Amino acid sequence: MNEDLFYLIYAVVEEIPKGKVATYGQIAKLIGKTKNSRLVGKALKMSAIYGDFPCHRVVNCAGKTAPNWIEQISLLKSEGVGFKCENQVDLKKYQWDCE
């Protein structure tokens, strides 16, 4: 496990504005590790050990929320993020434009 890489991921996650989401792959690309979206997921799963980060703003490439994290949906909705269906964010409207 590379803690420096984890902190780099958390630094990017902290930049995601309220009301927007980013994908695991988008974050991997931003840290220069394009093929490591699963590493991003692993880092986010362990984030509580390292601090308090807005990990709820990260979804998969289809806009779907984490499968067993019910609070993620309510946290996103409280920030004004819209959904296409129960657990799928409308990425066309709410994906963070960071490029």
Backbone as numpy.savetxt, mean C-alpha at the origin, in Angstrom:
# Nx Ny Nz CAx CAy CAz Cx Cy Cz
16.66 -11.04 5.98 15.81 -9.86 5.98 16.70 -8.62 5.98
16.37 -7.67 5.13 17.15 -6.44 5.01 16.37 -5.28 5.59
16.70 -4.87 6.81 15.97 -3.79 7.48 16.07 -2.48 6.72
17.22 -2.22 6.11 17.37 -0.98 5.34 16.35 -0.92 4.21
16.14 -2.05 3.55 15.16 -2.12 2.46 13.75 -1.91 3.00
13.46 -2.49 4.16 12.16 -2.31 4.79 11.92 -0.82 5.08
12.92 -0.15 5.65 12.75 1.27 5.95 12.57 2.09 4.69
13.19 1.69 3.60 13.00 2.36 2.32 11.55 2.19 1.86
11.01 1.01 2.02 9.60 0.74 1.69 8.69 1.61 2.56
8.97 1.65 3.87 8.13 2.44 4.78 8.19 3.93 4.45
9.36 4.39 4.02 9.50 5.81 3.64 8.60 6.13 2.45
8.50 5.22 1.49 7.62 5.43 0.34 6.16 5.39 0.79
5.81 4.42 1.63 4.43 4.29 2.10 4.00 5.56 2.84
4.91 6.17 3.59 4.58 7.41 4.30 4.25 8.56 3.36
4.72 8.48 2.12 4.48 9.55 1.14 3.13 9.44 0.45
2.46 8.30 0.55 1.16 8.12 -0.11 0.16 9.08 0.56
-0.42 9.99 -0.20 -1.33 10.97 0.41 -2.65 10.33 0.88
-3.27 10.96 1.86 -4.60 10.53 2.28 -5.53 10.59 1.08
-6.40 9.60 0.98 -7.35 9.57 -0.13 -6.79 8.93 -1.40
-5.57 8.41 -1.32 -4.94 7.74 -2.47 -4.42 6.38 -2.03
-4.18 5.51 -3.00 -3.58 4.20 -2.73 -2.43 3.98 -3.70
-1.55 3.07 -3.32 -0.47 2.61 -4.21 -0.53 1.09 -4.24
0.04 0.51 -5.26 0.09 -0.96 -5.33 1.45 -1.45 -4.83
1.49 -2.73 -4.49 2.75 -3.34 -4.06 3.81 -3.17 -5.14
3.41 -3.42 -6.39 4.34 -3.31 -7.51 4.82 -1.88 -7.72
3.95 -0.93 -7.52 4.30 0.48 -7.67 5.38 0.85 -6.65
5.22 0.38 -5.42 6.21 0.68 -4.39 7.53 -0.02 -4.70
7.46 -1.27 -5.15 8.67 -2.00 -5.53 9.43 -1.25 -6.62
8.71 -0.72 -7.59 9.34 0.04 -8.67 9.99 1.32 -8.13
9.31 1.99 -7.21 9.85 3.23 -6.66 11.14 3.03 -5.86
11.31 1.84 -5.28 12.54 1.59 -4.52 13.60 0.90 -5.37
13.32 0.75 -6.67 14.30 0.15 -7.58 14.36 -1.36 -7.54
13.30 -1.98 -7.05 13.23 -3.44 -6.94 11.98 -3.93 -7.67
11.88 -3.65 -8.93 10.69 -3.88 -9.74 10.04 -5.25 -9.55
10.83 -6.28 -9.41 10.28 -7.64 -9.33 10.05 -8.11 -7.90
10.04 -7.21 -6.95 9.95 -7.60 -5.55 8.69 -7.09 -4.85
7.55 -7.16 -5.52 6.31 -6.71 -4.89 5.95 -7.57 -3.68
6.33 -8.85 -3.69 6.06 -9.71 -2.53 6.88 -9.27 -1.32
8.08 -8.78 -1.57 8.90 -8.25 -0.48 8.21 -7.04 0.16
7.59 -6.22 -0.67 6.84 -5.07 -0.15 5.73 -5.57 0.77
5.00 -6.58 0.33 3.95 -7.15 1.16 4.48 -7.69 2.48
5.62 -8.35 2.43 6.23 -8.89 3.65 6.61 -7.75 4.60
7.20 -6.70 4.05 7.59 -5.55 4.88 6.37 -4.92 5.54
5.29 -4.78 4.78 4.09 -4.17 5.32 3.46 -5.03 6.41
3.52 -6.32 6.22 2.97 -7.25 7.22 3.73 -7.12 8.55
5.01 -6.77 8.48 5.84 -6.66 9.67 5.99 -5.22 10.15
5.27 -4.29 9.56 5.49 -2.87 9.81 5.30 -2.44 11.27
4.42 -3.08 12.00 4.17 -2.67 13.39 5.42 -2.79 14.26
6.33 -3.66 13.88 7.59 -3.83 14.62 8.46 -2.58 14.48
8.34 -1.90 13.34 9.23 -0.80 13.01 8.64 0.59 13.23
7.33 0.69 13.39 6.71 1.99 13.58 5.27 1.98 13.11
4.72 3.18 12.98 3.33 3.34 12.58 3.29 3.95 11.18
2.89 3.16 10.21 2.88 3.59 8.81 1.49 3.38 8.21
1.10 4.20 7.23 -0.23 4.06 6.63 -0.30 2.92 5.61
-0.03 1.72 6.08 0.00 0.54 5.21 -1.36 0.24 4.59
-2.42 0.76 5.18 -3.76 0.52 4.64 -3.91 1.14 3.25
-3.01 2.01 2.87 -3.08 2.67 1.56 -2.42 1.86 0.45
-2.05 0.62 0.74 -1.40 -0.23 -0.27 -2.33 -1.39 -0.61
-2.57 -1.57 -1.90 -3.46 -2.62 -2.40 -2.75 -3.41 -3.50
-3.37 -4.48 -3.96 -2.71 -5.25 -5.03 -2.93 -4.59 -6.39
-2.38 -5.18 -7.44 -2.40 -4.56 -8.77 -3.80 -4.42 -9.36
-4.76 -5.14 -8.81 -6.15 -5.02 -9.25 -6.95 -4.08 -8.35
-6.30 -3.53 -7.33 -6.98 -2.63 -6.42 -7.62 -3.33 -5.23
-7.37 -4.63 -5.10 -8.01 -5.38 -4.02 -7.26 -5.20 -2.70
-8.04 -5.14 -1.63 -7.47 -4.98 -0.30 -6.94 -6.32 0.21
-6.20 -6.27 1.31 -5.63 -7.49 1.90 -6.76 -8.41 2.35
-6.64 -9.70 2.10 -7.74 -10.65 2.33 -8.25 -10.75 3.77
-7.40 -10.69 4.74 -7.84 -10.89 6.12 -7.72 -9.65 6.99
-7.76 -8.49 6.35 -7.61 -7.23 7.09 -8.87 -6.39 6.87
-9.89 -6.69 7.63 -11.20 -6.05 7.49 -11.13 -4.54 7.69
-10.29 -4.10 8.62 -10.20 -2.66 8.94 -9.66 -1.83 7.78
-8.94 -2.45 6.87 -8.35 -1.71 5.76 -9.42 -0.98 4.96
-10.52 -1.62 4.70 -11.59 -1.02 3.91 -12.16 0.21 4.62
-12.45 0.09 5.91 -13.02 1.24 6.63 -12.01 2.37 6.75
-10.73 2.06 6.91 -9.71 3.10 6.96 -9.64 3.86 5.63
-9.68 3.14 4.53 -9.64 3.79 3.22 -10.90 4.61 2.98
-12.05 4.06 3.32 -13.30 4.80 3.13 -13.32 6.07 3.97
-12.74 6.01 5.18 -12.71 7.20 6.04 -11.85 8.31 5.44
-10.96 7.95 4.52 -10.12 8.93 3.83 -10.72 9.36 2.49
-11.89 8.83 2.16 -12.56 9.23 0.93 -12.25 8.38 -0.28
-11.58 7.25 -0.09 -11.25 6.37 -1.21 -12.51 5.62 -1.63
-12.76 5.60 -2.93 -13.94 4.92 -3.47 -13.63 3.51 -3.93
-14.65 2.68 -3.90 -14.50 1.27 -4.26 -15.38 0.92 -5.45
-14.87 0.03 -6.31 -15.65 -0.50 -7.43 -16.62 -1.56 -6.93
-16.18 -2.33 -5.96 -17.01 -3.33 -5.31 -16.53 -3.44 -3.86
-17.03 -4.39 -3.14 -16.78 -4.48 -1.69 -15.32 -4.32 -1.27
-14.40 -4.96 -1.96 -13.00 -4.92 -1.52 -12.03 -4.52 -2.63
-12.53 -3.78 -3.63 -11.68 -3.39 -4.76 -11.75 -1.88 -4.98
-10.62 -1.24 -4.73 -10.51 0.21 -4.91 -10.56 0.54 -6.40
-11.17 1.66 -6.73 -11.19 2.16 -8.10 -9.83 2.81 -8.38
-8.91 2.03 -8.93 -7.55 2.52 -9.15 -7.50 3.68 -10.14
-8.40 3.71 -11.10 -8.37 4.80 -12.08 -8.56 6.16 -11.40
-9.33 6.18 -10.34 -9.60 7.44 -9.64 -8.69 7.67 -8.43
-8.27 6.60 -7.77 -7.63 6.77 -6.46 -6.17 6.33 -6.38
-5.59 5.85 -7.49 -4.19 5.45 -7.42 -3.30 6.68 -7.37
-2.33 6.64 -6.51 -1.36 7.72 -6.31 -0.56 7.91 -7.58
-0.54 9.12 -8.10 0.24 9.45 -9.29 1.58 10.01 -8.81
2.55 9.15 -8.66 3.82 9.56 -8.07 4.95 9.64 -9.09
4.65 9.46 -10.35 5.71 9.40 -11.34 5.88 10.65 -12.11
